[in-house]
Amino acid sequence: MPEDDQLQAVREGEAAIDLIEKEAHELRGKSLAALGFGSEEPVPSMREGVQRVGAKWSTVVRVSILAIPLMFLNLVYLRFDLNIAMTLGIDPLGYEYPALLNSLISPLAVIGIVVAGFVTAALVFKRRWRGYALAFSAFGFAAALWFAAFATIDWGLVLATALAGLSLGAGYASSASLVMDSYPPDVRVRSITMWVFGLAGGLVIGNLVVSIGVDAWSLTWRGILMILAGIASLVALLSIGIRDPGVGKYDLDRIDDIVRAKVGERGALAGELSEDDVRIGFGEQLRQLFQTRAATSMLIVFFLFGTVVVPFQAFISSFVVARYSWTLADRSWLFTGLAAIGLLPLLLMMVKGDAWFRRSPARLMNVAGRLALLGGIATVFVAFIANEVVTVVGLGLAFLGIPMILAVAYVVMQSVVEPRLRPHAAAVAAAAIAGAVLGGGVLAGQFADRYGVTASLVFFALTFLGVGASMRTASEVMSDNVATLVEAETQREELRVRVSTGQHFPLLGCRNVDFSYGKLQVLFGVDFTVDDGELVALLGTNGAGKSTLLKVISGIGKPTRGSVHYRGADITYMDSVRRVQFGIAQMPGGRAVFGNMTVAENLRMHGFTLRRSKAAIDRGMDATFDAFPVLAERRNQPAATLSGGEQQMLALGKAFILQPRLLLIDELSLGLAPLIVGQLIAMVRRINESGTAVVVVEQSVNIALTLVDHAYFMERGQMRFDGVANDLIDRPDLLRSVFLEGASKGLQAVAPDGAGEHD
C-alpha cells in the first residue's frame, strides 16, 4: 500500500475508535439509568418490576429459602463445642475460646469454601450451571448435617465439615449472582436483601431449634443436628429445576439494546475474532476483578465482616458464661433474640432498598457503615460495663446492623464488577469471609489468653469500626467505578456491532491506556494505533514507557485503565499466551535467546509454542537461515556462543517461525555495530513486506527515519508525537541534543541510498 494511503487508513481507523469512545461516553448516562443508577423514574413495586420482564417470583423465593440452613452446622459447633469435643474425644487444647474452631475442622471448611467457590465461578462463566451448583450445595449440605449428626469419631466430624465447606462454596458463588442476574435492576436490592433475609432467618430458626430443644426437650447436640438436617433435606428439594438466566443477562441485554438503537443492528458479517476467541481465562478474570477499587474495598468489608459474624458470636457465648454464668439455654435464647433483631433493617430494605440505592448508592452504604460504627461503640460498652442489662442491650445494638451490612456489601460487590464476573466476586467474598472466620477466631483467642476478656471485646469493636471505614471508602469511589464499567461495556458492545457491519478498524488500537507498577504510574492516557501491514517506530528516551507499552500490547502487563483492541475485538484482559496464538509476537530487548540451547533448538521452540507442524517449522528455519547465513553456519552451536548481533538475528528469526500478524521489536539496535544494525533493518523490511505489521521500539531517530514513515514519540509515559517520521526533525522540543547525539554518523552507516540526508 502506498505510504500516503497507509497513513490515511491509520487515521480512518483512529477516527473509528474515537467515534466509538465518543458515542460510548454519550450513551453512558442512558446505560447507567437503564441499569438503575441515577434514574429519576419512580421505582416500581417488587411485583411490577418482576412482571414487567416476565421473570418468576419463584427463583428469588427458592434461593432465599435455600439459604436458611447454610449456618446450621456452624451454629451447632458454636453452641455445643465442648459437648461435641467430649463426646468424640477431641482434645480441647486448653483454649478458653471454643476448641473446635481451633482444630482441623475450620481450616478444612475454609479450604472447601475457597476451592468449591472458585471452581463454581470458573464453570458458570461460560455455562448456565448455577442451578446445578445450587442443587449440589443444598443436597451436599443436608448430607453434611446428617454425617455430623451420626459421627462417632473425630474424623467423621472433620469429613462432614469438609463436605459442608464444599457445599457452602458452591452455594455462595451461585446464589447472590443468580439472584442478581434473574431480575432487572429495578428490584435487585430487594432481591439480594431477600436472600440475605433467608441467611439471617436461618440463624433465627436454628437458634430457636437449639433453644427449644435444650430448654424444653433436653436434646443433645446429636438430636439438634438431626432436626436441622431434616429441615435442610426438605429445603434442598426446592433446588431442583432452578433456571440459570445466564451471567449478566439484564445488564448486557439492556446495554445491547441502547447501542443498537444508536448505531443500528448487527450485520451478517463476523469479526476476525469471535467472542469465544477473546474470552479471558480464569486467572485474568480474577485480575480484572481486583482492578476495581470499589470491589477491593468491599473485599475488605467482607473480610472484616467474617471476623465479626462467627468469632464474635463464639466469643460472646464464652463471655456470658465467664462473666454471668449463663446456661446453654440462656445463651440459645439470647442468640435467638439477637438474630431476630438483625432482621429489622432487612425488612426496611426489602421495602425501600432499591429507591435508596437508585437515589444514592453512597448514602445506603453510609447507613450500613453507621450501623457498623454503632456496633463498635456498643461493644465497647459491653466490654467495660459488667451489667447484664447493658450487655443484652449493647449486643442487640451490635447485632442490629450485621445482616444489613452483608446485604449492602453483596449488592455493591455485584454492582461494581463486570457482569460476567459476578460469580467470581461472590466466590472471592465467600473466601474472604471464611478466611476471616478462621483468622478472627485465632486472634480473639490470643487476645483473651494474653490480655483478658475486655481486650478481646475491644478487638471486635475495632473490627466493627473497620467495616464502617471500608464502607465509606468504597462509597467514595463506587459511582466512578460503575460509570467506568458501564462505559467500557457500552464501548465493547458498540465495537462488536460496528465490526459486524464491516466497518474498518485498525489491526491494533490502544486507547487511554494507564499502567502502574504498584503505586508508580508509568503510562498516562496513551493512544497508539497500528494498521495491517504497517511499519511503525515507537521512539523515546530511556524511561519514556516504550517497553511498558509493548508489555500491555503483548499481554504481559494489564492496564489499570483504558483498552486494547486487536483485529476488531477487545483483548484488554486476554493473557499473553493466547495473544501469541492470535498473532502477536514480541522480540524483547537485549539478548532474547536461550543460551544453553542450540540455534536450531531456539528456532524450533518457537514453532512448538503454536504447535506448528514439523514441515512449517522447517520452512521457517530455512527462511531464517536464508536471511542470516551466519546462523546457518552455526545452527548446532549454543546460542550463548553467538555475538550480540547474531543473537539479535536469532531472536528476529522468531518472526519466520511464528509468522505473526503483529511483531513487536524492543530495542532493535541497542549496543550493536552499524553494519549489524543495517542487516537487521533489511530483515525487518523483509518481514514487513511479507504482510506482518511491525512496531520497532527505538531510541535512535536516524534508524527510525531510515526504516519507517510513521512514528510515535513518547516522553514520561505520554504520547507526544504521532505522525510522519520526517516531521520529527522539526520538533526540537522533543528531540534533545542528547537524543540526537551521533545521529549523523549512525545514519550514514545504516541508511541505503543516501537516506542520511535527513540529519
WOPE-V476121 format. One line per field, one symbol per residue. ss: DSSP state (A for helix, B for strand, O for the rest). Layout:
ss = ???
This chain:
ss = OOAAAAAAAAAAAAAAAAAAAAAAAAAAAAAAAAOOOOOOOOOOOAAAAAAAOOOOAAAAAAAAAAOAAAAAAAAAAAAOAAAAAAAAOOOOOOOOOOOAAAOAAAAAAAAAAAAAAAAAAAAAOOOOOAAAAAAAAAAAAAAAAAAAAOOOOAAAAAAAAAAAAAAAAAAAAAAAAAAAAAOOAAAAAAAAAAAAAAAAAAAAAAAAAAAAAAAOOOOOAAAAAAAAAAAAAAAAAAAOOOOOOOOOAAAAAAAAAAAAAAAOOOOOOOOOOOAAAAOOOAAAAAAAAAOOAAAAAAAAAAAAAAAAAAAAAAAAAAAAAAAAOOOAAAAAAAAAAAAAAOAAAAAAAAAAAAAAAAAOAAAAAAAAAAAAAAAAAAAAAAAAOOOAAAAAAAAAAAAAOAAAAAAAAAAAAAAAOOAAAAAAAAAAAAAAAAAAAAAAAAAAAAAAAAAOAAAAAAAAAAAAAAAAAAAAAAAAAAAAAAAAAAAAAAAAAAAAAAAAOOOOOOOBBBBBBBBBBOOBBBBBBBBBBBOOOOBBBBBOOOOOOAAAAAAAAAOOOOOOBBBBBBOOBBOOOOOAAAAAAOOBBBBOOOOOOOOOOBAAAAAAAAAAAOOOOAAAAAAAAAAAAAAOAAAAAOOOOBAAAOOAAAAAAAAAOAAAAAOOOBBBBBOOOOOOOAAAAAAAAAAAAAAAAOOOBBBBBBOOAAAAAAAOOBBBBBBOOBBBBBBBAAAAAAOOOOOOAAAAOOAAAAAAAAOAAAAAAAO
